[in-house]
Amino acid sequence: MDDSEHESSDGETIPREAISRRDLIAGAAGAVGGAVLAGLPSLAGGQQGPAKVVKAAATAAPAAAPVSPYPPIPDDPTKILGTPTAPVGARSRFVVAVRNPTGQVTGTSLTPLQDLTGTITPADLHFERHHGGIPQIDPARHSLMIHGLVDRPLIFSVAEIKRFPQVTRVHFIECSGNGRSSFRDTKPEQTPQQVAGMTSNSEWTGVPLKVLFNEAGIKPQAKWFLAEGSDAAVMTRSIPIEKAYDDAMIVWAQNGEPLQPAQGYPLRLLLPGFEGNSNVKWLRRLELGTQPWMTRWETSKYTDPLPDGKARIFSFEIDAKSVITSPTFPAAITKGWWPVSGLAWSGRGKITRVEVSTDNGSSWTDATLHGPALKKAHVRFTHMWEWDGRETTLMSRATDETGYVQPTRATLVKVRGIGTDYHFNPIYGWTVKADGHVFFHGET
């Protein structure tokens, strides 16, 4: 870097002539305040002395009121020109849909299920789960290595992977810990976001993993592959080889644009229907072997201790599940007709049926499934319900194409025990009080 350049706070080299004197002074004012600026050379080329500094401080004008980032709302929008176009669109100021991060470098950010419609989750509202923060990766320097039991060990650049024939599919991803808080500590003031917000549904674009494996030439004795990420936690998961030749993908785009850093930019593994952590983000290495590697992520984590003292391990496929997203806490309803709406999904294929109960499970009615029910994807359901003003509890239960039916909490505990921290899919309930206020009930 020569004298005509300087380095910005994020490491970018910027020509000095691109920064005007006015920009410099404005930037300094924001960083260190007017008292320090008073000691800088004046615009006339002189130097302010201490007396002038004191005088300037004593006569300083009061701070201006904060300026709203939004223009005022006109009484009649037809009488005034609207705002101009912008490089990047933004939601209306009246739409407040945000994730709620529950951690820092390690932790989650939950999707606001109650604020969304349809089935596709906006990329910037897709849930997050990180174990070592979000790595910052230059795609030009990133690569994916395939080695182990292969005929031809290969290293692909991101650009080279994008040259293969691409496919686009819609699938959900769900963290295996989704629902832990509502299972462990049910509270009436929980929203769908807090109950089940670690699932999201997107349109993914990439190359089928089997295409890359065919390029490398997988040896017959290879039964498993290890996927490794580029994050500080170096997430590594063992995956059965059959999944690679079924529907696994290496993806680089989500909902029509490049992956966001939090979702694995520039490359991630997508294993439709498999628990979230196996869909390794920031993918850098795939190794072929004869058996699972038994990494810490599949021994001390993501296993289920059972009542008989054994453990359920490699619980890849997400069980059928549903959650009502409206009406839910903190809503309040009035007497009359209301749509009971929500989402259902299964890691084993299509959702074929969602039933809704409006009387605390005494009776069940088939809900309407909207649009085509895709394999291993969210489907939205709705049941029209006329509330008569009496207290009741709303529930939903899903059935997938294998015939599996979403269980009650009691059934789940009987089979799996109470000791697990993963793979929760009980029927959820929402109590409507006589005054119309709705609270999370869970299901007992």
VOPAGU-2260 file (C-alpha; in pm, 1 decimal, decimal comma):
REM VOPAGU-2260
SITE   aa  ch    i         X         Y         Z
SITE  MET   A    0       0,0       0,0       0,0
SITE  ASP   A    1     152,1     330,5    -105,9
SITE  ASP   A    2     106,2     685,2      25,9
SITE  SER   A    3    -190,9     746,1    -203,3
SITE  GLU   A    4    -395,9     477,5     -30,5
SITE  HIS   A    5    -524,3     399,3     316,8
SITE  GLU   A    6    -684,4      92,9     473,9
SITE  SER   A    7   -1046,5     104,8     595,6
SITE  SER   A    8   -1169,2     -50,9     920,1
SITE  ASP   A    9   -1274,4    -367,2     735,8
SITE  GLY   A   10    -939,8    -407,6     561,3
SITE  GLU   A   11   -1041,1    -262,7     223,7
SITE  THR   A   12    -778,9     -49,3      45,5
SITE  ILE   A   13    -924,7     286,4     -59,4
SITE  PRO   A   14    -752,3     559,4    -267,3
SITE  ARG   A   15    -689,8     869,8     -57,9
SITE  GLU   A   16    -828,9    1096,5    -323,8
SITE  ALA   A   17   -1167,1     924,5    -281,5
SITE  ILE   A   18   -1197,2    1082,5      65,7
SITE  SER   A   19   -1272,1    1452,6      68,3
SITE  ARG   A   20   -1179,3    1693,6     346,3
SITE  ARG   A   21   -1547,5    1723,9     422,5
SITE  ASP   A   22   -1579,5    1344,1     452,4
SITE  LEU   A   23   -1278,5    1330,9     680,1
SITE  ILE   A   24   -1415,7    1595,6     915,0
SITE  ALA   A   25   -1762,5    1440,5     916,5
SITE  GLY   A   26   -1618,1    1097,8     992,6
SITE  ALA   A   27   -1399,9    1230,7    1271,6
SITE  ALA   A   28   -1692,9    1414,1    1423,9
SITE  GLY   A   29   -1893,5    1093,5    1442,1
SITE  ALA   A   30   -1603,3     902,9    1596,4
SITE  VAL   A   31   -1448,3    1137,4    1851,2
SITE  GLY   A   32   -1679,1    1436,4    1893,3
SITE  GLY   A   33   -1654,5    1809,9    1832,1
SITE  ALA   A   34   -1403,3    1884,7    2111,3
SITE  VAL   A   35   -1130,7    1692,7    1930,9
SITE  LEU   A   36   -1222,1    1846,8    1598,0
SITE  ALA   A   37   -1166,8    2189,5    1750,7
SITE  GLY   A   38    -797,2    2108,0    1775,9
SITE  LEU   A   39    -767,0    2026,9    1405,1
SITE  PRO   A   40    -646,7    2286,4    1153,3
SITE  SER   A   41    -929,5    2518,1    1056,2
SITE  LEU   A   42   -1070,4    2524,7     705,1
SITE  ALA   A   43    -890,8    2857,8     660,4
SITE  GLY   A   44    -559,1    2690,3     734,1
SITE  GLY   A   45    -509,5    2830,3    1087,9
SITE  GLN   A   46    -490,6    2653,9    1423,0
SITE  GLN   A   47    -750,0    2697,1    1694,0
SITE  GLY   A   48    -612,1    2771,9    2037,3
SITE  PRO   A   49    -736,4    2653,9    2377,1
SITE  ALA   A   50    -939,8    2973,9    2436,5
SITE  LYS   A   51   -1129,4    2919,6    2114,9
SITE  VAL   A   52   -1197,1    2558,0    2209,8
SITE  VAL   A   53   -1354,8    2661,4    2542,0
SITE  LYS   A   54   -1559,3    2933,2    2374,5
SITE  ALA   A   55   -1683,4    2692,6    2108,9
SITE  ALA   A   56   -1786,9    2442,5    2373,1
SITE  ALA   A   57   -1968,4    2708,9    2576,5
SITE  THR   A   58   -2169,6    2835,5    2281,6
SITE  ALA   A   59   -2241,8    2503,2    2115,4
SITE  ALA   A   60   -2597,3    2468,2    1988,2
SITE  PRO   A   61   -2818,0    2198,2    2143,1
SITE  ALA   A   62   -2814,2    1862,1    1970,0
SITE  ALA   A   63   -3066,5    1825,3    1690,5
SITE  ALA   A   64   -3353,0    1581,2    1730,9
SITE  PRO   A   65   -3297,6    1240,4    1567,9
SITE  VAL   A   66   -3401,7    1231,0    1205,6
SITE  SER   A   67   -3648,7     956,5    1115,6
SITE  PRO   A   68   -3522,0     721,9     841,7
SITE  TYR   A   69   -3873,9     720,7     698,3
SITE  PRO   A   70   -4064,0     997,2     516,9
SITE  PRO   A   71   -4386,3    1112,8     684,3
SITE  ILE   A   72   -4709,2     927,6     608,1
SITE  PRO   A   73   -4935,3    1159,6     403,6
SITE  ASP   A   74   -5304,6    1187,9     477,5
SITE  ASP   A   75   -5371,4    1115,3     110,9
SITE  PRO   A   76   -5094,2     921,1     -69,4
SITE  THR   A   77   -5246,1    1010,9    -407,2
SITE  LYS   A   78   -5156,7    1378,6    -352,1
SITE  ILE   A   79   -4781,3    1340,8    -311,3
SITE  LEU   A   80   -4507,7    1163,7    -503,6
SITE  GLY   A   81   -4378,7     845,6    -348,6
SITE  THR   A   82   -4018,6     757,4    -266,7
SITE  PRO   A   83   -3772,4     677,5    -548,3
SITE  THR   A   84   -3636,9     337,8    -636,9
SITE  ALA   A   85   -3349,4     196,3    -432,1
SITE  PRO   A   86   -3064,2     -50,2    -489,9
SITE  VAL   A   87   -3211,4    -293,7    -234,6
SITE  GLY   A   88   -3577,3    -322,6    -141,5
SITE  ALA   A   89   -3704,4    -300,3     215,2
SITE  ARG   A   90   -4011,5    -414,6     404,4
SITE  SER   A   91   -4280,7    -168,6     499,6
SITE  ARG   A   92   -4218,5      13,2     825,8
SITE  PHE   A   93   -4543,5    -145,7     944,8
SITE  VAL   A   94   -4408,4    -499,7     896,9
SITE  VAL   A   95   -4195,7    -606,0    1191,4
SITE  ALA   A   96   -4082,5    -963,8    1134,4
SITE  VAL   A   97   -3750,0   -1042,1    1300,2
SITE  ARG   A   98   -3557,6   -1334,4    1436,7
SITE  ASN   A   99   -3488,3   -1341,0    1809,0
SITE  PRO   A  100   -3125,7   -1439,8    1870,4
SITE  THR   A  101   -3075,6   -1645,5    2185,0
SITE  GLY   A  102   -2697,0   -1656,9    2177,9
SITE  GLN   A  103   -2383,2   -1482,6    2058,6
SITE  VAL   A  104   -2116,4   -1682,0    1873,5
SITE  THR   A  105   -2284,6   -2003,7    1987,1
SITE  GLY   A  106   -2661,7   -2003,7    1980,5
SITE  THR   A  107   -2972,8   -1967,9    1769,7
SITE  SER   A  108   -3190,2   -1710,2    1596,8
SITE  LEU   A  109   -3549,0   -1826,5    1559,9
SITE  THR   A  110   -3776,7   -1775,5    1258,9
SITE  PRO   A  111   -4091,4   -1568,7    1335,5
SITE  LEU   A  112   -4336,1   -1835,1    1214,3
SITE  GLN   A  113   -4638,1   -1636,4    1334,2
SITE  ASP   A  114   -4547,7   -1341,8    1108,7
SITE  LEU   A  115   -4513,7   -1536,5     783,0
SITE  THR   A  116   -4761,7   -1661,1     524,4
SITE  GLY   A  117   -4735,3   -1932,3     261,8
SITE  THR   A  118   -4445,5   -2173,8     304,3
SITE  ILE   A  119   -4124,5   -2006,2     179,9
SITE  THR   A  120   -3912,7   -1845,5     451,3
SITE  PRO   A  121   -3733,9   -1523,8     348,3
SITE  ALA   A  122   -3359,4   -1589,1     352,0
SITE  ASP   A  123   -3295,7   -1313,0     606,2
SITE  LEU   A  124   -3549,3   -1471,3     844,4
SITE  HIS   A  125   -3425,7   -1830,5     807,9
SITE  PHE   A  126   -3337,8   -1965,6    1150,5
SITE  GLU   A  127   -2972,1   -1983,7    1253,1
SITE  ARG   A  128   -2777,8   -2228,3    1469,7
SITE  HIS   A  129   -2405,0   -2175,2    1507,7
SITE  HIS   A  130   -2139,0   -2344,4    1719,9
SITE  GLY   A  131   -1844,7   -2118,0    1642,3
SITE  GLY   A  132   -1987,5   -1805,2    1486,9
SITE  ILE   A  133   -2039,6   -1719,7    1120,6
SITE  PRO   A  134   -1714,9   -1748,5     921,2
SITE  GLN   A  135   -1629,7   -1484,8     663,5
SITE  ILE   A  136   -1520,0   -1667,6     348,6
SITE  ASP   A  137   -1386,1   -1539,7      17,0
SITE  PRO   A  138   -1552,0   -1760,8    -248,3
SITE  ALA   A  139   -1254,0   -1715,8    -480,5
SITE  ARG   A  140   -1031,7   -1885,5    -220,6
SITE  HIS   A  141   -1279,2   -2149,9    -104,5
SITE  SER   A  142   -1274,2   -2507,7    -233,2
SITE  LEU   A  143   -1438,4   -2844,7    -176,3
SITE  MET   A  144   -1219,2   -3154,3    -152,2
SITE  ILE   A  145   -1349,1   -3508,1    -216,6
SITE  HIS   A  146   -1111,7   -3783,5    -108,9
SITE  GLY   A  147   -1084,3   -4112,9      80,5
SITE  LEU   A  148   -1222,5   -4423,4     -88,6
SITE  VAL   A  149   -1236,7   -4270,4    -435,7
SITE  ASP   A  150   -1062,4   -4343,1    -764,4
SITE  ARG   A  151    -974,0   -3977,9    -824,8
SITE  PRO   A  152    -934,6   -3738,8    -529,3
SITE  LEU   A  153   -1063,0   -3402,0    -648,2
SITE  ILE   A  154   -1062,7   -3040,1    -536,4
SITE  PHE   A  155   -1335,3   -2816,9    -679,0
SITE  SER   A  156   -1345,0   -2440,1    -670,4
SITE  VAL   A  157   -1682,6   -2275,3    -617,8
SITE  ALA   A  158   -1679,6   -2161,2    -981,5
SITE  GLU   A  159   -1613,5   -2516,3   -1101,9
SITE  ILE   A  160   -1901,8   -2658,9    -899,3
SITE  LYS   A  161   -2136,2   -2401,5   -1054,0
SITE  ARG   A  162   -2045,8   -2531,5   -1400,7
SITE  PHE   A  163   -2223,6   -2863,2   -1335,5
SITE  PRO   A  164   -2592,6   -2898,1   -1435,7
SITE  GLN   A  165   -2793,2   -2739,0   -1156,6
SITE  VAL   A  166   -3124,3   -2831,5    -996,5
SITE  THR   A  167   -3365,9   -2625,3    -785,5
SITE  ARG   A  168   -3580,5   -2781,9    -514,0
SITE  VAL   A  169   -3789,6   -2671,3    -216,2
SITE  HIS   A  170   -3704,2   -2829,7     119,5
SITE  PHE   A  171   -3720,1   -2746,5     488,7
SITE  ILE   A  172   -3435,1   -2756,6     736,9
SITE  GLU   A  173   -3508,1   -2812,2    1106,1
SITE  CYS   A  174   -3264,5   -2805,7    1396,2
SITE  SER   A  175   -3285,8   -3130,6    1592,7
SITE  GLY   A  176   -3320,2   -2921,7    1910,9
SITE  ASN   A  177   -3630,6   -2744,0    1781,2
SITE  GLY   A  178   -3899,8   -2738,4    2049,9
SITE  ARG   A  179   -3667,9   -2798,3    2344,0
SITE  SER   A  180   -3783,8   -2494,2    2541,8
SITE  SER   A  181   -4154,3   -2574,5    2507,1
SITE  PHE   A  182   -4091,9   -2940,8    2588,5
SITE  ARG   A  183   -3878,3   -2871,3    2894,6
SITE  ASP   A  184   -4039,3   -2555,8    3031,4
SITE  THR   A  185   -4387,0   -2487,3    2896,0
SITE  LYS   A  186   -4493,8   -2126,2    2947,9
SITE  PRO   A  187   -4825,9   -1969,6    2842,2
SITE  GLU   A  188   -4647,6   -1664,2    2699,4
SITE  GLN   A  189   -4459,8   -1854,9    2428,9
SITE  THR   A  190   -4509,6   -1767,3    2062,5
SITE  PRO   A  191   -4481,5   -2008,3    1766,4
SITE  GLN   A  192   -4137,9   -1854,7    1712,4
SITE  GLN   A  193   -4029,4   -1966,2    2059,6
SITE  VAL   A  194   -4208,4   -2301,6    2040,1
SITE  ALA   A  195   -4091,3   -2418,9    1696,7
SITE  GLY   A  196   -3893,0   -2138,9    1531,2
SITE  MET   A  197   -3590,1   -2351,3    1442,3
SITE  THR   A  198   -3738,8   -2467,4    1114,2
SITE  SER   A  199   -3743,5   -2284,3     782,4
SITE  ASN   A  200   -3838,0   -2370,9     424,6
SITE  SER   A  201   -3650,5   -2248,2     117,3
SITE  GLU   A  202   -3593,7   -2292,4    -252,5
SITE  TRP   A  203   -3239,8   -2428,9    -290,2
SITE  THR   A  204   -3021,8   -2434,5    -602,8
SITE  GLY   A  205   -2713,6   -2647,4    -649,9
SITE  VAL   A  206   -2574,6   -2969,1    -794,1
SITE  PRO   A  207   -2678,4   -3321,3    -686,7
SITE  LEU   A  208   -2403,5   -3467,4    -470,3
SITE  LYS   A  209   -2406,5   -3791,6    -669,3
SITE  VAL   A  210   -2282,2   -3596,9    -973,8
SITE  LEU   A  211   -1966,2   -3492,4    -789,7
SITE  PHE   A  212   -1920,8   -3839,8    -640,8
SITE  ASN   A  213   -1944,2   -3990,8    -987,9
SITE  GLU   A  214   -1670,3   -3752,5   -1100,3
SITE  ALA   A  215   -1447,3   -3879,4    -820,8
SITE  GLY   A  216   -1537,5   -4245,7    -873,0
SITE  ILE   A  217   -1660,7   -4387,0    -541,8
SITE  LYS   A  218   -1509,1   -4725,3    -449,8
SITE  PRO   A  219   -1758,2   -5009,5    -379,0
SITE  GLN   A  220   -1645,9   -5046,8     -16,3
SITE  ALA   A  221   -1740,5   -4685,4      65,1
SITE  LYS   A  222   -2052,6   -4693,3     286,2
SITE  TRP   A  223   -2032,0   -4354,0     462,4
SITE  PHE   A  224   -1899,3   -4006,7     392,1
SITE  LEU   A  225   -1779,9   -3739,5     632,7
SITE  ALA   A  226   -1888,2   -3379,8     572,4
SITE  GLU   A  227   -1670,4   -3105,8     724,0
SITE  GLY   A  228   -1737,7   -2733,2     753,2
SITE  SER   A  229   -1506,9   -2431,3     755,3
SITE  ASP   A  230   -1637,4   -2271,7    1074,9
SITE  ALA   A  231   -1436,7   -2237,2    1395,3
SITE  ALA   A  232   -1622,9   -2536,8    1542,2
SITE  VAL   A  233   -1527,1   -2749,1    1236,7
SITE  MET   A  234   -1866,5   -2920,5    1229,1
SITE  THR   A  235   -1823,7   -3278,6    1102,3
SITE  ARG   A  236   -2098,3   -3534,3    1047,4
SITE  SER   A  237   -2099,4   -3891,5     915,9
SITE  ILE   A  238   -2366,9   -3958,1     651,8
SITE  PRO   A  239   -2473,5   -4291,9     492,5
SITE  ILE   A  240   -2366,1   -4315,2     129,5
SITE  GLU   A  241   -2725,5   -4394,9      25,5
SITE  LYS   A  242   -2826,9   -4035,8     102,4
SITE  ALA   A  243   -2573,5   -3905,3    -149,6
SITE  TYR   A  244   -2735,8   -4110,5    -424,7
SITE  ASP   A  245   -3087,9   -4017,8    -316,2
SITE  ASP   A  246   -3149,2   -3642,8    -291,7
SITE  ALA   A  247   -2839,8   -3481,8    -131,8
SITE  MET   A  248   -2718,7   -3157,4    -290,7
SITE  ILE   A  249   -2428,6   -2915,6    -273,6
SITE  VAL   A  250   -2606,9   -2579,0    -282,4
SITE  TRP   A  251   -2487,9   -2223,3    -341,3
SITE  ALA   A  252   -2817,4   -2037,2    -375,1
SITE  GLN   A  253   -3128,7   -1988,9    -162,2
SITE  ASN   A  254   -3455,3   -1830,3    -277,4
SITE  GLY   A  255   -3298,5   -1706,4    -599,7
SITE  GLU   A  256   -2982,1   -1545,6    -463,5
SITE  PRO   A  257   -2644,7   -1659,4    -325,9
SITE  LEU   A  258   -2650,7   -1818,9      17,8
SITE  GLN   A  259   -2624,4   -1571,5     301,5
SITE  PRO   A  260   -2316,9   -1613,7     524,9
SITE  ALA   A  261   -2534,4   -1741,4     810,5
SITE  GLN   A  262   -2670,4   -2012,8     581,0
SITE  GLY   A  263   -2335,5   -2146,4     465,5
SITE  TYR   A  264   -2200,2   -1911,0     198,3
SITE  PRO   A  265   -2045,0   -1999,4     -37,9
SITE  LEU   A  266   -2132,7   -2375,0     -23,3
SITE  ARG   A  267   -2338,6   -2594,0     205,1
SITE  LEU   A  268   -2451,5   -2953,6     212,2
SITE  LEU   A  269   -2828,1   -3000,9     182,1
SITE  LEU   A  270   -2970,4   -3332,0     303,7
SITE  PRO   A  271   -3348,1   -3302,2     258,1
SITE  GLY   A  272   -3538,3   -3436,7     557,2
SITE  PHE   A  273   -3227,7   -3494,5     771,3
SITE  GLU   A  274   -3173,9   -3312,1    1101,3
SITE  GLY   A  275   -3032,2   -2963,5    1059,7
SITE  ASN   A  276   -2677,6   -3010,1    1188,7
SITE  SER   A  277   -2604,8   -3278,8     929,8
SITE  ASN   A  278   -2666,0   -3018,0     655,9
SITE  VAL   A  279   -2310,7   -2892,8     705,8
SITE  LYS   A  280   -2257,6   -2524,7     623,3
SITE  TRP   A  281   -1943,4   -2366,3     475,1
SITE  LEU   A  282   -1864,0   -2710,8     333,1
SITE  ARG   A  283   -1496,7   -2770,8     255,6
SITE  ARG   A  284   -1435,6   -3147,5     266,0
SITE  LEU   A  285   -1608,4   -3478,8     190,5
SITE  GLU   A  286   -1424,4   -3798,3     282,3
SITE  LEU   A  287   -1543,8   -4146,9     183,7
SITE  GLY   A  288   -1502,0   -4437,7     426,9
SITE  THR   A  289   -1635,4   -4774,7     537,4
SITE  GLN   A  290   -1801,4   -4672,7     864,4
SITE  PRO   A  291   -1912,6   -4363,4    1057,6
SITE  TRP   A  292   -1637,0   -4149,0    1209,4
SITE  MET   A  293   -1818,0   -4114,6    1545,5
SITE  THR   A  294   -1731,1   -3748,0    1581,3
SITE  ARG   A  295   -1820,0   -3550,2    1893,4
SITE  TRP   A  296   -2123,9   -3415,9    1710,1
SITE  GLU   A  297   -2270,2   -3767,9    1680,6
SITE  THR   A  298   -2166,8   -3912,5    2017,5
SITE  SER   A  299   -2190,3   -3645,7    2288,5
SITE  LYS   A  300   -2440,2   -3445,2    2080,9
SITE  TYR   A  301   -2757,5   -3519,7    1883,7
SITE  THR   A  302   -2819,3   -3859,3    2047,8
SITE  ASP   A  303   -3124,3   -3956,8    2252,8
SITE  PRO   A  304   -3086,5   -4148,3    2581,8
SITE  LEU   A  305   -3375,0   -4396,9    2605,0
SITE  PRO   A  306   -3565,5   -4523,1    2912,6
SITE  ASP   A  307   -3399,8   -4868,1    2892,6
SITE  GLY   A  308   -3049,7   -4721,4    2931,4
SITE  LYS   A  309   -2961,7   -4740,8    2562,4
SITE  ALA   A  310   -2918,1   -4446,3    2328,3
SITE  ARG   A  311   -3078,7   -4361,5    1995,8
SITE  ILE   A  312   -2801,9   -4251,6    1759,1
SITE  PHE   A  313   -2791,1   -4127,6    1397,8
SITE  SER   A  314   -3153,6   -4012,2    1419,0
SITE  PHE   A  315   -3128,7   -3848,0    1080,3
SITE  GLU   A  316   -3487,6   -3825,6     954,8
SITE  ILE   A  317   -3714,1   -3559,6    1101,7
SITE  ASP   A  318   -4044,1   -3702,9    1226,2
SITE  ALA   A  319   -4377,3   -3563,0    1104,6
SITE  LYS   A  320   -4471,5   -3246,9    1288,3
SITE  SER   A  321   -4712,5   -2954,6    1279,1
SITE  VAL   A  322   -4765,7   -2627,1    1462,1
SITE  ILE   A  323   -5051,9   -2379,5    1457,7
SITE  THR   A  324   -4918,8   -2030,5    1384,8
SITE  SER   A  325   -5248,9   -1838,9    1411,0
SITE  PRO   A  326   -5431,6   -1765,2    1634,8
SITE  THR   A  327   -5155,4   -1789,8    1892,5
SITE  PHE   A  328   -5001,1   -1588,0    2174,7
SITE  PRO   A  329   -5015,5   -1287,2    2206,3
SITE  ALA   A  330   -5326,7   -1255,3    1987,1
SITE  ALA   A  331   -5678,9   -1189,2    2113,3
SITE  ILE   A  332   -5981,5   -1293,9    1908,3
SITE  THR   A  333   -6353,4   -1216,4    1912,1
SITE  LYS   A  334   -6658,3   -1436,5    1857,0
SITE  GLY   A  335   -6709,7   -1549,1    1500,2
SITE  TRP   A  336   -6521,5   -1721,0    1220,6
SITE  TRP   A  337   -6142,7   -1754,0    1236,8
SITE  PRO   A  338   -5890,1   -1940,0    1020,9
SITE  VAL   A  339   -5681,7   -2180,2    1229,0
SITE  SER   A  340   -5363,9   -2186,8    1021,8
SITE  GLY   A  341   -5018,7   -2339,2    1053,8
SITE  LEU   A  342   -4736,5   -2543,1     903,8
SITE  ALA   A  343   -4665,9   -2916,3     879,9
SITE  TRP   A  344   -4360,4   -3107,3     757,6
SITE  SER   A  345   -4190,2   -3446,4     759,1
SITE  GLY   A  346   -3840,0   -3567,4     683,0
SITE  ARG   A  347   -3975,8   -3890,4     538,0
SITE  GLY   A  348   -4171,0   -3742,1     249,3
SITE  LYS   A  349   -4498,8   -3560,8     188,2
SITE  ILE   A  350   -4751,3   -3453,8     447,5
SITE  THR   A  351   -5076,6   -3621,8     344,7
SITE  ARG   A  352   -5307,0   -3505,3     623,0
SITE  VAL   A  353   -5333,5   -3243,6     894,9
SITE  GLU   A  354   -5614,1   -3260,6    1148,2
SITE  VAL   A  355   -5724,8   -2977,4    1374,7
SITE  SER   A  356   -5906,7   -3007,0    1706,1
SITE  THR   A  357   -6094,8   -2708,6    1847,1
SITE  ASP   A  358   -6210,9   -2889,2    2164,4
SITE  ASN   A  359   -5888,4   -2994,9    2338,2
SITE  GLY   A  360   -5852,4   -3319,2    2141,8
SITE  SER   A  361   -6204,5   -3456,7    2190,6
SITE  SER   A  362   -6266,5   -3449,0    1814,4
SITE  TRP   A  363   -6058,7   -3388,4    1502,6
SITE  THR   A  364   -6137,6   -3239,8    1160,5
SITE  ASP   A  365   -5928,5   -3254,4     843,1
SITE  ALA   A  366   -5773,7   -2919,3     758,2
SITE  THR   A  367   -5724,2   -2788,7     404,6
SITE  LEU   A  368   -5371,0   -2828,1     266,5
SITE  HIS   A  369   -5276,2   -2531,5      47,1
SITE  GLY   A  370   -5088,4   -2585,5    -275,7
SITE  PRO   A  371   -4902,9   -2903,8    -365,5
SITE  ALA   A  372   -4760,7   -3092,1     -68,4
SITE  LEU   A  373   -4395,0   -3133,0    -164,7
SITE  LYS   A  374   -4162,2   -3400,8     -33,0
SITE  LYS   A  375   -3966,8   -3293,4     273,6
SITE  ALA   A  376   -4105,0   -2941,4     260,9
SITE  HIS   A  377   -4338,4   -2725,4     466,4
SITE  VAL   A  378   -4705,6   -2731,9     372,1
SITE  ARG   A  379   -4955,8   -2476,6     501,6
SITE  PHE   A  380   -5289,0   -2588,4     641,7
SITE  THR   A  381   -5606,6   -2400,4     737,5
SITE  HIS   A  382   -5927,1   -2494,9     918,6
SITE  MET   A  383   -6213,6   -2244,8     938,6
SITE  TRP   A  384   -6351,2   -2231,9    1292,8
SITE  GLU   A  385   -6644,5   -2045,3    1445,3
SITE  TRP   A  386   -6565,2   -1948,6    1802,7
SITE  ASP   A  387   -6863,2   -1924,2    2036,5
SITE  GLY   A  388   -6684,7   -1740,3    2317,4
SITE  ARG   A  389   -6619,3   -2040,0    2543,8
SITE  GLU   A  390   -6269,2   -2134,8    2661,2
SITE  THR   A  391   -6116,3   -2411,3    2456,0
SITE  THR   A  392   -5784,2   -2545,8    2326,1
SITE  LEU   A  393   -5675,4   -2565,8    1962,1
SITE  MET   A  394   -5446,1   -2848,1    1843,8
SITE  SER   A  395   -5303,4   -2985,8    1520,7
SITE  ARG   A  396   -5153,7   -3321,8    1424,1
SITE  ALA   A  397   -4985,2   -3425,8    1102,2
SITE  THR   A  398   -4965,2   -3754,2     911,5
SITE  ASP   A  399   -4703,2   -3821,4     643,0
SITE  GLU   A  400   -4703,4   -4052,6     342,9
SITE  THR   A  401   -4545,3   -4336,9     542,2
SITE  GLY   A  402   -4851,1   -4340,6     771,1
SITE  TYR   A  403   -4663,3   -4193,3    1067,7
SITE  VAL   A  404   -4887,4   -3978,7    1289,3
SITE  GLN   A  405   -4759,6   -3694,4    1507,3
SITE  PRO   A  406   -4777,4   -3825,0    1866,8
SITE  THR   A  407   -4902,8   -3676,6    2190,9
SITE  ARG   A  408   -4644,0   -3562,3    2440,9
SITE  ALA   A  409   -4731,0   -3855,8    2669,0
SITE  THR   A  410   -4671,6   -4104,7    2386,9
SITE  LEU   A  411   -4340,2   -3940,5    2297,3
SITE  VAL   A  412   -4219,6   -3954,3    2658,9
SITE  LYS   A  413   -4325,2   -4319,1    2692,3
SITE  VAL   A  414   -4119,9   -4420,0    2388,0
SITE  ARG   A  415   -3819,3   -4186,5    2417,4
SITE  GLY   A  416   -3811,1   -4096,4    2783,9
SITE  ILE   A  417   -3765,8   -3752,8    2934,7
SITE  GLY   A  418   -3386,7   -3730,9    2911,7
SITE  THR   A  419   -3339,6   -3629,0    2549,5
SITE  ASP   A  420   -3252,3   -3281,2    2427,5
SITE  TYR   A  421   -3337,7   -3350,9    2063,6
SITE  HIS   A  422   -3603,3   -3463,7    1814,8
SITE  PHE   A  423   -3919,3   -3320,0    1971,2
SITE  ASN   A  424   -4242,5   -3350,5    1771,5
SITE  PRO   A  425   -4537,6   -3365,3    2015,3
SITE  ILE   A  426   -4882,0   -3227,9    1940,1
SITE  TYR   A  427   -4896,4   -2860,8    2047,1
SITE  GLY   A  428   -5198,6   -2680,9    2189,3
SITE  TRP   A  429   -5313,6   -2318,4    2217,1
SITE  THR   A  430   -5572,8   -2223,4    2478,8
SITE  VAL   A  431   -5828,9   -1957,8    2390,1
SITE  LYS   A  432   -5957,6   -1792,4    2707,8
SITE  ALA   A  433   -6314,5   -1669,2    2744,0
SITE  ASP   A  434   -6193,9   -1310,9    2693,8
SITE  GLY   A  435   -6037,5   -1408,3    2358,7
SITE  HIS   A  436   -5673,0   -1402,3    2462,8
SITE  VAL   A  437   -5465,0   -1694,1    2333,2
SITE  PHE   A  438   -5186,5   -1869,8    2526,9
SITE  PHE   A  439   -4954,4   -2160,8    2458,0
SITE  HIS   A  440   -5082,6   -2477,3    2619,6
SITE  GLY   A  441   -4852,9   -2742,7    2488,2
SITE  GLU   A  442   -5011,3   -3086,2    2513,6
SITE  THR   A  443   -5011,7   -3311,4    2820,1
